[in-house]
Amino acid sequence: MFTINNFLSTTLISVSVIFSCNSKKKDVLYLPEGLSIVNTVNDRNMADELSKSTKVVAFFYSEHVRKIDLPRYNKFIKEYPELGFIFYVDHNDKISLKEFMKENRILSPVYFDPEQKFIEANKNRFRKNWTFIGYIVNAKNEIIRMTNPSLPDFEQVIKNEINK
């Protein structure tokens, strides 16, 4: 459920990331490796996703995977194969995560991250209770912009980055 607190947090995050992304030195998003990968539906693999020059990277706390609609990304994964989609989920039950992904036909592999290594590697970028955080990053994993499919301009942002 999207509450006013979530809206305010997202707005605050967006403003701070926009200002930080407009500075000359870009913040780098660290993508921990060596985590278990869950992939249930197709032939997309994490190495291919990581190698793409522009990527959408998102972290989900397990309690929000279902609530905040991870499947919403599927439309964009289908329509923009030139973008890498990398998801980290701190779910503590790999079997139920895999079942959820299969039921919802999640089209991109997911890093199973119960120890929150993604959060730890990027702890200076967001607070503990931020969820459904999505970043567009370049080939060097420099943050271009914060966004996610719940924002009305998500598709336009993606198109703009692809067409640069």
N, C-alpha and C positions, 0 to 999 in steps of 0.2 A: 504494500500500500504506500502510495506516494504521499507524504505528509508535508506540511509547511516547513518543518525542520529539515527534511530531506531537500526540499526546494532551496531553502536558504543556504544549506551546506553546499549544494551543487553550484549555486550562484556565486558564493564566496570562492569556491575552488576555481570556477571558471575565470573569475576576475583576476585572481592571483596568478593563475597559469598564463592567462593572456598577457599580463604585464611581464611576467618572467620570460615568456617565449618571445616577446618583442625586443628583449635586450640582446646585445651583440653576442654574448656567450650563452649558449643554450644549455639547459639542464639535460643531463643524460639519464635515461631510464635504464636501470640495471635489470637484466633478464636472467635470473638464476637458471643454471642448467643442471643436469643430473637428476632431475625430478622424474618420477614415473609419469608416463604419458597415457592418457585414456583417449582412444579413438575408436568409434563404434560404427560409423556409417559409410565412409567413402575412402577414396584413395589419397586424400590430402594427408601430408605428413608434416611433422613439426620442422624438419630440416628445410623443407620447401618454404614453409611459412616464415621461418627465421631469415631466409636468404632474400626475401623480397625487399625492394628498396624503400617502400613505404609500408608501414604496418599499423594495425590497430591492436593495441594491447590493453587488456582489461583484467581486473582482479575482482573476484566475487567471494564474499564470505558465504559459507555454506548455508546459513539460514536465509540468505537472499537469492540463492541460485534460482529457486522456483518463484519467489515473490517478484523478483525484478526482471524476470523474463529473458534469461540467456538465449532462448530460441529466437528472440527478436533479431538477433544478429544474422540468422540464416539467410534472410532476404539479401543482405548485403554481401554475404560470402558467395552466394550464387551469382549476383550481378557484377561483382568486382573481383574477379579471380586474380587480377594483378596485384591486389592488396594482400598482405599477410594478416591473418587473424590469430592472435595468440592470447589464450585465456589461462589464467591461474585461478584455481578454486581450492579453498582451504578445507574442503569437505573431509570429514574424518572417516568416511566409509566409502571405500573405492567401489565396492559392488553396487551400492545404491546410486552412486554418481554415474556409474556406467549404465545402469538401468534407466536412470533419468535421461541420460544423453541418447540412449537408443530409442526410448519412447518419444522423445521430442526431436529426433533426427538432427541432433547437433552436427553441423557439417564441418566442423573444424576440430582438430585434436585439442585436448585440454591438459594442462599440467596439473597433476594431482599434488597439491601443496598443503598438506595438513599441518606442517610446521611453520607455515607463513613465511617461507624464505623470500618470496617476492616482497612482502611488506618489510621484512628486516633489511633487505638490500636497498630499499627505497624509503626507509623510514623518515628521512628528512623531507619527503615530498607530500606526505599526507598523514592525517591523524588516524588513530586506531579505529574509530567508528565510521570512517568513510567507506561507502560501499558502491558497487557498480561504477567504479572509476574506470574510465576509458581514455586512453591517450593515442594520438596519432604521432608516430615517431618516424624519423628518416632512417636511412641505411646505417647511420652511426648511433642509432637509438636516441638521438637528440629529440626532445619533446617539441613537437610543432604546435600541438593544440590538445586541450582536453575536450572530450566529447563522448557521447554514447547515443544509441538509437532512441532513447526516450526524449532527446532534444529535437525540436522540430526542424532544425537545420542540419541534422546529421548527414543526410545524403548529399546535400549541397557542399558541405565541408569536405566530404570524401571526394566528390567530383573535382573540387578546386585543387586538392592535393595531387590527384592523378594527372590533372592537366597542366601542372607547373612545369 
